[in-house]
Amino acid sequence: MTTRPAWVPQELYPFASQFADAGGARVHYVDEGTGPPLLLLHGNPTWSFLYRDVIKGLRDRFRCIAPDHPGFGLSQAPSGYGFTPAEHADVLEQLVLGLDLRDVTMMVQDWGGPTGFAVATRHPDRFAGFVIGNSWAWPKSDFGTQLFSRFLGGPIGRRLILSRNLFVERLLPGGVRRRKLSEQVMNAYRGPFPDPRSRLPTYVFPREILASRPWLAEIERALPTLADRPALIVWPTKDVAFRGPERRRWEQLFPTHRTVTLEGAGHYIQEDAPEEIVAAIRDWGESG
């Protein structure tokens, strides 16, 4: 195993690091357990560390595969990489094809939705079902979204994100509502972003909520090709970014769905409610 940085806590993240060349990037991923593949996709500003407790709870039943997007976690972006969701999706697609993943159950949250469903709509034959957290996969332009994207994706947001690591220091702990993240956990999230240049990927994402609308519209048009798959929707009640309208849209998109409400959970459901997510997936799998 490649030597990992000191900020990766072995006791919390006791998984072997795997690496693959995909789309010009050196992609780090976790590949733990046996069974059908469970592809676990993170958003901003997190990495596969976010899924540590989900992996521990499900690796006896699934082959849990959790990659880091280039520029996040332990993945390295190639020269000239722009850190856009479309580029992340292309890299993820190459990883899925390179590992020849089939019969995949895909779990998404935050930007995992657009990047994951971009890949799933290109290769529907490889995907068996979906676990959908608070996320989206279509153009979004309500007032709150416009405000968030224009402010954090603009010059003031750029300065706050690059110089003060705003996403990690403020938005991440603020998006965990049930508990306070320990300093060890916070350091694992700070680790990939030690200086302003390294934080650029966390700035690009909010900008791209609006800038990537044409790309998101392409995904939206293709989503009906997946509508016959079963879906488990795990939805928090205290996320300010994704609420009832987005949840109802997922429920309409996937008629064969089950919805589990995560009471009191905030935006980062894998930190707030890992045990409930694990239980919901196990129960869904047994009854499916």
C-alpha positions in Angstrom: 0.0 0.0 0.0 1.3 3.5 -0.8 2.3 5.5 2.2 -0.6 7.8 3.1 -0.4 11.3 4.6 -0.5 11.6 8.3 -3.9 13.3 8.2 -5.5 10.0 7.1 -6.6 8.4 10.4 -5.9 4.7 10.1 -8.2 3.8 13.0 -11.2 5.6 11.4 -10.3 4.7 7.8 -8.8 1.2 8.0 -9.0 0.5 4.3 -6.4 -0.3 1.8 -5.8 2.5 -0.7 -6.3 1.5 -4.4 -5.2 3.6 -7.3 -6.1 3.5 -11.0 -5.2 5.6 -14.0 -8.5 6.9 -15.4 -9.0 9.8 -17.9 -5.5 11.0 -17.3 -6.0 11.2 -13.5 -4.5 9.1 -10.8 -7.7 8.0 -9.0 -7.6 6.9 -5.4 -10.5 4.6 -4.3 -11.5 2.1 -1.6 -12.5 -1.4 -2.7 -13.7 -3.3 0.3 -15.8 -6.4 0.8 -17.4 -9.0 -1.4 -20.7 -9.2 -3.2 -22.3 -7.0 -5.9 -20.6 -3.7 -6.3 -21.9 -0.7 -4.3 -20.5 2.5 -5.8 -20.3 5.3 -3.3 -20.0 8.8 -4.7 -19.1 12.0 -2.7 -19.6 15.7 -3.3 -18.0 18.9 -2.1 -15.6 19.2 -0.2 -15.5 15.6 0.9 -13.8 12.4 -0.3 -14.2 8.7 0.3 -13.5 9.2 4.0 -17.1 10.4 4.2 -18.4 6.9 3.6 -16.1 5.1 6.1 -18.9 4.0 8.5 -21.2 3.0 5.6 -18.4 0.9 4.2 -17.8 -0.8 7.6 -21.5 -1.5 7.9 -22.0 -3.0 4.4 -18.7 -4.7 3.3 -20.0 -8.1 4.5 -22.8 -7.8 1.8 -21.4 -5.6 -0.9 -18.1 -4.9 -2.7 -17.9 -1.2 -1.5 -16.1 1.0 -4.0 -15.6 4.6 -3.0 -13.5 6.8 -5.3 -12.2 10.3 -4.7 -12.7 12.8 -7.5 -9.5 14.3 -8.9 -8.4 17.1 -6.6 -10.2 15.6 -3.6 -9.0 13.1 -1.1 -5.9 11.2 -2.4 -6.7 11.5 -6.1 -4.5 13.5 -8.3 -5.7 15.6 -11.3 -3.8 15.7 -14.6 -2.3 18.9 -15.9 -4.9 21.3 -17.3 -7.8 19.7 -15.4 -10.6 22.1 -14.7 -12.3 20.3 -11.8 -15.7 20.6 -13.5 -18.4 18.0 -12.8 -18.4 17.0 -16.5 -14.6 16.2 -16.2 -15.2 14.3 -12.9 -17.9 12.2 -14.6 -15.6 11.4 -17.5 -13.0 10.2 -15.1 -15.5 8.2 -13.1 -16.8 6.6 -16.3 -13.3 5.4 -17.2 -12.9 4.0 -13.6 -16.2 2.1 -13.9 -15.2 0.7 -17.3 -11.6 0.0 -16.2 -12.8 -2.0 -13.2 -15.5 -3.5 -15.5 -18.2 -2.9 -12.8 -21.6 -4.6 -13.6 -24.8 -5.1 -11.6 -23.9 -1.9 -9.8 -25.9 -0.3 -7.0 -24.9 3.4 -6.9 -25.2 5.7 -3.9 -25.1 9.4 -4.5 -25.3 12.6 -2.4 -24.5 16.2 -3.2 -22.5 16.4 -6.5 -22.4 12.6 -6.5 -25.9 12.8 -8.1 -24.9 14.7 -11.3 -21.5 12.9 -11.7 -22.9 9.5 -11.0 -26.0 9.7 -13.1 -24.0 11.2 -16.0 -22.2 7.8 -16.0 -25.3 5.7 -15.3 -27.2 7.2 -18.2 -24.3 6.4 -20.6 -24.1 2.8 -19.4 -27.6 1.8 -18.1 -26.8 -1.9 -18.6 -24.2 -1.7 -15.8 -26.5 -0.3 -13.1 -29.0 -2.3 -11.1 -30.3 0.2 -8.6 -29.8 3.4 -6.8 -29.5 4.7 -3.3 -30.2 8.4 -3.6 -29.3 10.9 -0.8 -29.9 14.6 -0.9 -28.8 15.4 -4.4 -30.1 16.3 -7.9 -29.3 15.5 -11.6 -31.0 18.3 -13.6 -30.7 22.1 -14.0 -31.5 23.8 -10.7 -32.3 27.5 -10.6 -34.5 28.4 -7.6 -33.7 31.6 -5.8 -31.6 29.9 -3.1 -29.6 28.0 -5.7 -29.0 31.2 -7.7 -27.8 33.0 -4.6 -25.5 30.2 -3.5 -23.9 29.7 -6.9 -23.5 33.4 -7.8 -22.1 34.3 -4.4 -19.8 31.4 -3.7 -19.0 31.0 -7.4 -18.1 34.7 -7.7 -15.1 36.8 -6.6 -16.0 37.0 -3.0 -16.7 33.3 -2.7 -13.5 32.6 -4.5 -11.5 34.6 -2.0 -13.3 33.0 1.0 -12.9 29.5 -0.3 -9.3 29.8 -1.5 -7.9 31.9 1.4 -10.0 30.7 4.3 -10.9 27.2 3.2 -14.6 28.1 3.7 -16.1 24.9 2.5 -14.1 22.7 4.9 -14.0 25.1 7.9 -17.5 26.4 7.8 -19.9 24.7 5.4 -18.9 21.1 6.2 -19.3 21.3 10.0 -22.4 23.5 9.6 -23.9 20.8 7.4 -23.6 18.1 10.1 -26.5 18.7 12.5 -26.6 15.8 14.9 -23.1 16.0 16.2 -19.9 17.9 16.3 -17.1 16.7 14.1 -14.0 15.8 16.1 -10.7 17.5 15.4 -9.4 14.2 14.0 -12.3 14.0 11.5 -11.9 17.7 10.6 -8.2 17.2 9.9 -9.0 14.3 7.6 -11.2 16.8 5.6 -8.7 19.6 5.8 -5.8 17.4 4.6 -6.4 17.5 0.9 -6.6 21.4 0.9 -3.5 22.8 2.7 -3.2 25.9 0.6 -5.2 28.2 -1.6 -4.2 26.5 -4.9 -5.3 23.1 -3.6 -8.7 24.5 -2.7 -9.6 25.4 -6.3 -11.7 22.2 -6.8 -14.0 23.2 -3.9 -14.6 26.6 -5.5 -15.4 25.2 -9.0 -18.3 23.1 -7.8 -20.5 26.0 -6.5 -19.8 28.0 -9.7 -20.8 25.1 -11.8 -24.2 24.7 -10.3 -25.3 27.4 -12.8 -22.4 27.2 -15.3 -23.0 23.4 -15.9 -26.7 23.8 -16.7 -26.4 22.6 -20.3 -24.6 19.5 -19.1 -27.1 18.9 -16.4 -29.9 19.2 -19.0 -28.3 16.4 -20.9 -28.4 14.1 -17.9 -32.0 15.2 -17.2 -33.0 14.1 -20.7 -31.4 10.7 -20.3 -32.8 9.9 -16.8 -35.9 8.1 -18.0 -33.7 5.3 -19.4 -33.1 4.3 -15.8 -36.7 4.7 -14.5 -37.3 1.0 -14.3 -34.6 0.4 -11.7 -35.4 0.2 -8.0 -34.4 3.2 -5.8 -33.9 3.7 -2.1 -34.2 7.4 -1.2 -32.5 8.4 2.1 -33.5 12.0 2.8 -32.5 14.3 5.6 -35.0 16.8 7.2 -32.4 19.5 8.0 -30.6 20.1 4.7 -31.0 23.7 3.5 -29.8 22.8 0.0 -32.1 19.9 -1.0 -35.6 19.7 0.4 -39.0 18.3 -0.4 -39.2 19.4 -4.1 -36.0 17.5 -5.0 -37.1 14.4 -3.0 -40.5 14.3 -4.7 -38.8 14.6 -8.1 -36.6 11.6 -7.4 -39.8 9.7 -6.2 -41.5 10.6 -9.5 -38.5 9.6 -11.6 -38.2 6.1 -9.9 -41.7 4.6 -9.4 -40.2 1.6 -7.7 -38.8 3.5 -4.8 -38.7 3.4 -1.0 -38.1 6.6 0.9 -36.5 6.6 4.4 -36.5 9.9 6.2 -33.4 10.8 8.3 -34.9 12.9 11.0 -32.7 15.8 12.1 -29.9 15.0 9.7 -28.2 17.8 7.8 -26.5 18.0 4.4 -23.8 15.5 5.1 -26.0 12.5 5.8 -23.0 10.0 5.9 -21.7 11.9 9.0 -25.1 12.5 10.6 -26.8 9.1 10.0 -24.5 6.3 8.9 -26.2 3.6 11.0 -29.6 4.5 9.6 -28.3 4.5 6.0 -26.7 1.1 6.5 -29.9 -0.3 8.1 -32.0 1.1 5.3 -29.8 -0.4 2.6 -29.7 -3.8 4.3 -33.4 -3.8 4.8 -34.0 -2.7 1.2 -31.7 -5.4 -0.1 -33.4 -8.1 1.9 -36.9 -7.1 0.7 -35.9 -6.3 -2.9 
